């Protein structure tokens, strides 16, 4: 059945009580195409989110078309944001998705203001803008069009292969404003994918996406993140993923170890206890009561990664997180056609 037909017949008034924190709520939608998922369609009053002052990020603004994510990554550090909606950080985050159905129009209105300084806007800083519901709601073309039409630079980080749909639009956009594209790919093993990121496109599909971005004439940064201790961190595993990234001509790589913030830690550890109970004591030892992996582990990971990245000649386009700072870092890479690339390693609070 067509999505619109499902929307019109699937309004669930019984789901509205208790969701007063979801401002602008218009209706709830359920459809067989997304079994077990409820969409909360809202009319957003604003779309551009200002990055807190003093942040070292190279962008001042973000846009998040949805809240919650059907990718269901157990390690996603945006999980805690669902608490602000009186929803839980586990299954609700995966299955109760807030959709800003008017986000393109709101962005267009906001960037049309005389005060708008055409500052860099980042997408994918909370939940993935190209998660599967984007195929039905088609929010991103309107957002991209609004930003580009106002002369605003933009960057996107995603695991979603739906980005391929918009490659012609992004390629055209790059003729007018700086455009950055990044893909997140943490592992190659389909068994581990099913355990830790069950709603994502397959690793092979994401490698094909990177290839498509490059063939479209755009640069493509890659986040090998998060590296999961004792699961995806052997030299052979890292060598395999870097070899694949070299084969598809990724242009910039950042490698980050898993970190476990409150809200994410509880959900990740409960899933780890179910799937790999033998690793629970080792994770507790690595993370203690904090969010960040122990310093000696970071140093060990760095020692493994550096020679491999040199082997595959990523050269100066490589960053390895090697400090005690926030591991939630990723690359925004902006490029104007015919001009220089600008790649910056930046703290990012809510993606991995």
C-alpha positions as CSV (number, residue, x, y, z in Angstrom):
1,X,0.0,0.0,0.0
2,X,1.1,3.6,-0.6
3,X,2.4,5.5,2.5
4,X,-0.2,8.2,2.2
5,X,-3.0,5.7,2.3
6,X,-1.5,4.2,5.4
7,X,-1.2,7.6,7.0
8,X,-4.8,8.5,6.5
9,X,-6.1,5.3,7.9
10,X,-3.7,4.9,10.7
11,X,-4.3,7.8,13.0
12,X,-4.0,6.6,16.6
13,X,-5.8,8.9,18.9
14,X,-5.2,6.5,21.8
15,X,-1.5,7.2,21.6
16,X,-1.8,11.0,22.2
17,X,-2.4,11.1,26.0
18,X,0.9,11.3,28.0
19,X,2.8,12.8,25.1
20,X,2.4,16.5,26.1
21,X,6.1,17.1,25.8
22,X,5.9,16.5,22.0
23,X,5.0,20.1,21.0
24,X,3.1,20.6,17.8
25,X,1.8,17.1,17.6
26,X,-0.6,16.7,14.8
27,X,-1.3,12.9,14.7
28,X,0.3,9.5,15.2
29,X,0.8,7.1,12.4
30,X,1.4,3.4,12.2
31,X,1.9,1.4,9.0
32,X,2.7,-2.3,8.2
33,X,5.7,-1.1,6.3
34,X,7.3,-0.2,9.7
35,X,5.9,-2.9,12.0
36,X,6.0,-1.9,15.7
37,X,7.0,1.7,14.9
38,X,4.9,4.7,15.8
39,X,5.5,8.0,14.0
40,X,4.5,11.3,15.8
41,X,4.0,13.9,13.1
42,X,4.6,17.4,14.4
43,X,4.4,20.9,13.0
44,X,7.8,22.3,14.1
45,X,7.9,26.0,15.1
46,X,11.7,26.1,14.5
47,X,14.3,24.0,12.7
48,X,17.7,25.6,13.1
49,X,19.4,24.6,16.4
50,X,22.2,26.9,17.5
51,X,25.3,25.1,18.8
52,X,26.2,26.3,22.3
53,X,28.6,29.2,22.5
54,X,32.2,28.3,23.0
55,X,32.0,25.0,21.2
56,X,35.0,24.1,19.1
57,X,32.8,22.8,16.3
58,X,33.3,24.4,12.9
59,X,29.6,24.9,12.5
60,X,27.2,27.0,14.5
61,X,23.9,25.4,13.5
62,X,22.2,22.0,13.1
63,X,19.0,20.7,11.7
64,X,17.4,17.4,12.9
65,X,14.3,16.4,10.8
66,X,13.5,13.5,13.1
67,X,14.0,12.5,16.7
68,X,14.5,8.8,17.5
69,X,15.9,6.4,15.0
70,X,14.9,3.1,13.4
71,X,18.5,2.2,12.9
72,X,18.3,1.0,16.5
73,X,22.0,1.1,17.1
74,X,22.5,0.0,20.7
75,X,25.4,2.3,21.1
76,X,23.8,5.5,19.8
77,X,24.6,8.4,22.1
78,X,21.5,10.4,21.1
79,X,19.3,8.0,23.1
80,X,19.2,10.2,26.2
81,X,17.5,13.0,24.2
82,X,14.3,10.9,24.1
83,X,13.9,11.4,27.8
84,X,13.1,15.1,27.1
85,X,9.9,13.8,25.4
86,X,9.0,11.6,28.4
87,X,10.0,8.5,26.3
88,X,12.6,5.9,27.3
89,X,16.0,5.6,25.8
90,X,15.7,2.0,24.8
91,X,12.8,0.7,22.7
92,X,11.0,4.0,22.6
93,X,14.1,5.6,20.9
94,X,14.0,2.8,18.3
95,X,10.3,2.6,17.7
96,X,8.7,6.1,18.6
97,X,9.9,8.5,16.0
98,X,9.1,12.2,16.0
99,X,8.9,13.5,12.4
100,X,8.9,17.3,11.7
101,X,6.7,17.1,8.6
102,X,7.1,20.8,7.8
103,X,10.8,21.1,8.5
104,X,11.7,22.1,4.9
105,X,9.3,25.1,5.0
106,X,10.5,26.1,8.4
107,X,14.2,26.0,7.3
108,X,13.3,28.1,4.3
109,X,11.6,30.7,6.4
110,X,14.5,30.9,8.9
111,X,17.3,31.2,6.4
112,X,15.3,33.9,4.6
113,X,15.7,36.3,7.5
114,X,17.9,39.3,7.0
115,X,19.8,38.3,10.1
116,X,20.8,34.9,8.7
117,X,24.6,34.9,8.2
118,X,24.8,31.8,6.0
119,X,26.7,29.9,8.7
120,X,27.5,26.2,8.1
121,X,24.6,23.9,9.0
122,X,25.3,20.3,9.9
123,X,22.8,17.4,9.5
124,X,23.1,14.1,11.2
125,X,24.3,15.5,14.5
126,X,21.6,13.8,16.5
127,X,19.7,11.1,14.7
128,X,20.2,10.0,11.1
129,X,18.5,12.3,8.5
130,X,18.5,9.4,6.0
131,X,17.0,6.7,8.2
132,X,14.5,4.6,6.4
133,X,11.3,6.8,7.1
134,X,13.0,9.5,5.0
135,X,12.1,7.4,2.0
136,X,8.4,8.1,2.7
137,X,8.5,11.6,4.2
138,X,11.1,13.0,1.8
139,X,12.2,15.8,4.2
140,X,15.8,16.1,3.1
141,X,15.3,17.5,-0.5
142,X,13.4,20.5,0.9
143,X,16.0,21.1,3.6
144,X,18.8,20.9,1.1
145,X,17.0,23.2,-1.3
146,X,16.3,25.7,1.4
147,X,19.9,25.9,2.6
148,X,21.4,26.0,-0.9
149,X,18.9,28.6,-2.1
150,X,20.1,30.9,0.7
151,X,23.8,30.3,0.1
152,X,24.2,28.3,3.2
153,X,27.0,25.6,3.4
154,X,25.9,22.2,4.7
155,X,27.3,18.8,5.7
156,X,25.6,15.5,6.2
157,X,26.7,12.4,8.2
158,X,24.7,9.2,7.7
159,X,24.5,5.5,7.7
160,X,21.5,5.7,5.3
161,X,21.8,4.6,1.7
162,X,18.8,6.8,0.9
163,X,21.3,9.6,0.5
164,X,21.9,8.1,-3.0
165,X,18.5,9.4,-4.0
166,X,19.7,12.9,-3.4
167,X,23.1,12.7,-5.0
168,X,22.1,14.7,-8.1
169,X,20.7,17.4,-5.9
170,X,23.9,17.4,-3.7
171,X,26.2,17.5,-6.7
172,X,24.3,20.5,-8.1
173,X,24.4,22.1,-4.6
174,X,28.2,21.7,-4.5
175,X,28.4,24.0,-7.5
176,X,26.9,26.8,-5.4
177,X,27.9,26.2,-1.7
178,X,30.4,24.1,0.2
179,X,28.9,20.6,0.7
180,X,30.3,17.8,3.0
181,X,29.2,14.2,2.9
182,X,30.2,11.6,5.6
183,X,29.3,8.0,6.0
184,X,29.4,6.0,9.2
185,X,30.7,2.5,8.9
186,X,31.9,0.8,12.1
187,X,32.0,-2.9,11.2
188,X,31.8,-5.4,8.3
189,X,30.5,-8.5,10.1
190,X,26.8,-9.0,9.3
191,X,26.3,-11.0,12.6
192,X,27.7,-8.1,14.6
193,X,25.6,-5.7,12.6
194,X,22.4,-7.6,13.4
195,X,23.3,-7.4,17.1
196,X,24.5,-3.9,17.5
197,X,22.9,-1.9,14.7
198,X,20.0,-4.1,13.4
199,X,18.1,-1.4,11.5
200,X,21.0,0.0,9.4
201,X,21.8,-0.8,5.8
202,X,24.3,-3.5,5.4
203,X,28.0,-2.8,5.5
204,X,28.2,-3.7,1.8
205,X,25.4,-1.3,1.0
206,X,27.3,1.5,2.8
207,X,30.5,0.8,1.0
208,X,28.5,1.0,-2.3
209,X,27.1,4.4,-1.1
210,X,30.7,5.7,-0.5
211,X,31.5,4.6,-4.0
212,X,28.4,6.3,-5.4
213,X,29.3,9.6,-3.6
214,X,32.8,9.5,-5.1
215,X,31.5,8.7,-8.6
216,X,29.2,11.7,-8.3
217,X,32.3,13.8,-7.9
218,X,31.9,14.5,-4.2
219,X,34.4,13.8,-1.5
220,X,33.3,11.3,1.2
221,X,34.6,11.2,4.8
222,X,34.1,8.0,6.7
223,X,33.6,7.5,10.4
224,X,34.9,4.1,11.6
225,X,33.0,4.5,14.8
226,X,32.5,3.3,17.2
227,X,35.2,0.6,17.5
228,X,33.7,-1.9,19.9
229,X,36.3,-3.2,22.4
230,X,37.0,-7.0,22.0
231,X,34.5,-7.2,19.2
232,X,35.7,-5.1,16.2
233,X,39.2,-4.0,17.3
234,X,41.7,-6.6,16.2
235,X,44.4,-5.7,13.7
236,X,42.8,-8.1,11.1
237,X,39.4,-6.5,11.5
238,X,40.7,-3.0,11.2
239,X,42.9,-3.9,8.3
240,X,39.8,-5.4,6.5
241,X,37.7,-2.3,6.9
242,X,40.5,0.1,5.9
243,X,41.2,-2.0,2.8
244,X,37.5,-1.7,1.8
245,X,37.5,2.0,2.4
246,X,40.6,2.4,0.2
247,X,39.0,0.3,-2.5
248,X,35.9,2.7,-2.7
249,X,38.2,5.7,-2.5
250,X,37.1,7.3,0.8
251,X,38.7,10.6,1.2
252,X,39.0,11.1,4.9
253,X,38.9,8.6,7.8
254,X,38.3,9.1,11.6
255,X,38.5,6.2,14.0
256,X,36.8,6.4,17.4
257,X,36.4,4.0,20.3
258,X,33.0,3.4,21.8
259,X,31.9,5.7,24.6
260,X,28.9,5.1,26.8
261,X,27.0,8.1,28.1
262,X,24.1,7.8,30.5
263,X,21.0,6.7,28.7
264,X,23.1,4.8,26.2
265,X,25.3,2.9,28.7
266,X,22.3,1.1,30.3
267,X,20.8,0.0,26.9
268,X,24.1,-1.1,25.4
269,X,25.1,-3.0,28.5
270,X,21.8,-4.8,28.7
271,X,22.1,-5.9,25.1
272,X,25.7,-6.9,25.6
273,X,24.6,-9.0,28.6
274,X,22.1,-10.8,26.4
275,X,24.4,-11.4,23.4
276,X,27.9,-11.6,24.9
277,X,27.7,-12.0,28.7
278,X,31.3,-13.0,28.8
279,X,32.3,-9.4,27.8
280,X,30.3,-7.6,30.5
281,X,33.0,-7.7,33.2
282,X,35.7,-6.6,30.7
283,X,33.5,-3.6,29.7
284,X,32.9,-2.7,33.3
285,X,36.6,-2.7,33.8
286,X,37.3,-0.6,30.7
287,X,34.7,2.1,31.4
288,X,34.4,2.0,35.2
289,X,31.7,4.5,36.1
290,X,32.5,6.9,33.3
291,X,31.5,7.4,29.7
292,X,34.9,7.1,28.1
293,X,37.1,4.1,27.5
294,X,40.3,3.8,29.6
295,X,43.3,5.8,28.3
296,X,45.5,2.7,27.9
297,X,42.9,1.2,25.6
298,X,42.8,4.4,23.4
299,X,46.5,4.3,23.2
300,X,46.5,0.6,22.2
301,X,43.9,1.3,19.5
302,X,45.9,4.2,18.2
303,X,49.0,2.1,17.9
304,X,47.1,-0.5,15.9
305,X,45.3,2.0,13.6
306,X,48.1,4.4,12.6
307,X,50.3,1.8,10.6
308,X,47.2,0.5,8.8
309,X,46.0,3.9,7.8
310,X,49.5,4.7,6.5
311,X,49.5,1.4,4.6
312,X,46.4,2.4,2.7
313,X,47.7,5.8,2.0
314,X,45.0,7.9,3.6
315,X,47.9,10.2,4.6
316,X,47.0,13.5,6.0
317,X,43.3,12.9,5.5
318,X,43.3,10.7,8.6
319,X,42.4,11.4,12.2
320,X,42.6,9.0,15.1
321,X,41.0,10.1,18.4
322,X,44.0,9.8,20.8
323,X,43.2,12.2,23.6
324,X,41.1,12.1,26.7
325,X,38.5,14.5,25.2
326,X,35.0,13.7,24.0
327,X,35.2,10.6,21.8
328,X,32.0,11.7,20.1
329,X,33.9,13.4,17.3
330,X,33.4,13.3,13.6
331,X,34.5,14.9,10.5
332,X,32.7,17.6,8.6
333,X,34.4,18.0,5.3
334,X,33.5,20.8,3.0
335,X,34.5,21.2,-0.6
336,X,33.8,23.7,-3.4
337,X,34.3,22.3,-6.9
338,X,37.8,23.1,-8.1
339,X,38.8,24.4,-4.7
340,X,40.6,23.1,-1.6
341,X,39.1,20.6,0.8
342,X,38.7,21.7,4.4
343,X,38.5,18.8,6.9
344,X,38.2,19.3,10.6
345,X,38.0,16.9,13.5
346,X,35.3,18.2,15.7
347,X,33.6,17.3,19.0
348,X,30.0,16.2,18.2
349,X,27.7,15.4,21.1
350,X,24.9,13.3,19.8
351,X,25.5,10.8,17.1
352,X,27.6,7.8,18.2
